[in-house]
Amino acid sequence: MFALSACGGGDSGSGSSNTATVSTPSAGSNVVTLSGQVTDGPIAGAKVCLFSNGVQANNAAGDAICSSQTDAQGNYVLTIPRNLASGLLTLMAAKGTDIQLASTLGTVAQVLSAAGSAGTVTPAQLTSANVTHITTANFALADLDHDGKVSQAELDAYSPDFSVVQRAATILQAYIDGGQTSLIGGATSNTLVLASAVVQSKPLGTTGMTADDWFNDPSNAARIRAANEALSTSLASDMAGKFVDYRLTKTVTQQTIPAPISVNGGAATLYCSSDRTLNKPIYIDISIAFDAARNIALVRYPDDNGQPAYLTGSYNAKNGAINLYELQPKGISSVQGSVTFYEEGYNKHVGTIDATGAIAGTFEEKWAETWSLDASRQECSESGPFTIAKK
């Protein structure tokens, strides 16, 4: 597990007949040009359409406000009239019947403000102009009544939890880029519905598995790690100039380390362990970058070899809540003779940042070892308070 943790063994609505009708602009200055990318890895051949308060936005001529198909890099361009009626705008990207992604763009006022006198909006002004597996996961979580739409009230009430966002995004990526076609089918007819099924712990496609089942399948471990690493690396590039140096101080006040299990006269032993001491502070120098628009906090820390590594979490600018989470998916740790050993775990830091930039909260870490011999499970855990202060 990473260096901050313990050492141990619905429909998009695109078919709706309701429309948000606007007047046709009379001149180029009366429109805003919006551009962005559809990606979890670039998705070519997708069509991006604008929805207002959950219904398709049309112009006075009855034409939907949509882009042409995205290019090989997933790029799209669409035009929004400046006199569009006020409302919460959502981008819906569709490719075929199975790939549907969403991004809550913002209110009309926010889009116009981002456009300014230049009349253009790109991801540099509004990161939500990119439609991704991450924005789709956030959309599914914010859709509290699971009707395939996000209202302003739902968005205002939404408190991001990156541990869930990351799970949903990883599963979407497994379908779109990873060829796990069984994730779509039955009740999960497209990727937007799939994301909703993940956050509701419903069966995924024709697999019969919930998200918990999928993440606990050792055959998915390498994919999960690769997806998480790719996400963090991409964000680190985007947020390169935003990092601020901090020092993390954490203290283990509760610890559970069970006695080892041995079988066959000690020929095979199952255990988890820790090298930490109760009530002894641990200090780690880290850097953190915040992105309020995407509800993201990105932590940079030294790995075991002193090289930069990253941890992605949620940041809610409205209340200062920070939720850092890393999953170590279940995977094979070693094979000794006829016995296969598995390890898994997670690391969670939940806290709040105050007006001075200091962060305080609690952490919980669990890691477990299992084997192929039987259902025995050795689970270790540690928890306690932490603080993060600017250096």
Secondary structure as GFF3:
##gff-version 3
##sequence-region A 1 391
A	DSSP	beta_strand	19	21	.	.	.	ID=ss1
A	DSSP	three_ten_helix	28	30	.	.	.	ID=ss2
A	DSSP	beta_strand	31	39	.	.	.	ID=ss3
A	DSSP	beta_strand	47	52	.	.	.	ID=ss4
A	DSSP	beta_strand	55	58	.	.	.	ID=ss5
A	DSSP	beta_strand	75	81	.	.	.	ID=ss6
A	DSSP	beta_strand	88	95	.	.	.	ID=ss7
A	DSSP	beta_strand	99	107	.	.	.	ID=ss8
A	DSSP	alpha_helix	108	115	.	.	.	ID=ss9
A	DSSP	three_ten_helix	116	118	.	.	.	ID=ss10
A	DSSP	beta_strand	120	121	.	.	.	ID=ss11
A	DSSP	three_ten_helix	127	129	.	.	.	ID=ss12
A	DSSP	beta_strand	131	132	.	.	.	ID=ss13
A	DSSP	alpha_helix	133	142	.	.	.	ID=ss14
A	DSSP	alpha_helix	152	157	.	.	.	ID=ss15
A	DSSP	alpha_helix	162	176	.	.	.	ID=ss16
A	DSSP	three_ten_helix	181	183	.	.	.	ID=ss17
A	DSSP	alpha_helix	191	199	.	.	.	ID=ss18
A	DSSP	alpha_helix	211	215	.	.	.	ID=ss19
A	DSSP	three_ten_helix	218	220	.	.	.	ID=ss20
A	DSSP	alpha_helix	221	238	.	.	.	ID=ss21
A	DSSP	three_ten_helix	240	242	.	.	.	ID=ss22
A	DSSP	beta_strand	244	250	.	.	.	ID=ss23
A	DSSP	beta_strand	254	256	.	.	.	ID=ss24
A	DSSP	beta_strand	261	263	.	.	.	ID=ss25
A	DSSP	three_ten_helix	264	266	.	.	.	ID=ss26
A	DSSP	beta_strand	268	270	.	.	.	ID=ss27
A	DSSP	beta_strand	282	291	.	.	.	ID=ss28
A	DSSP	beta_strand	296	302	.	.	.	ID=ss29
A	DSSP	beta_strand	308	316	.	.	.	ID=ss30
A	DSSP	beta_strand	321	336	.	.	.	ID=ss31
A	DSSP	beta_strand	339	353	.	.	.	ID=ss32
A	DSSP	beta_strand	359	371	.	.	.	ID=ss33
A	DSSP	beta_strand	377	390	.	.	.	ID=ss34
###
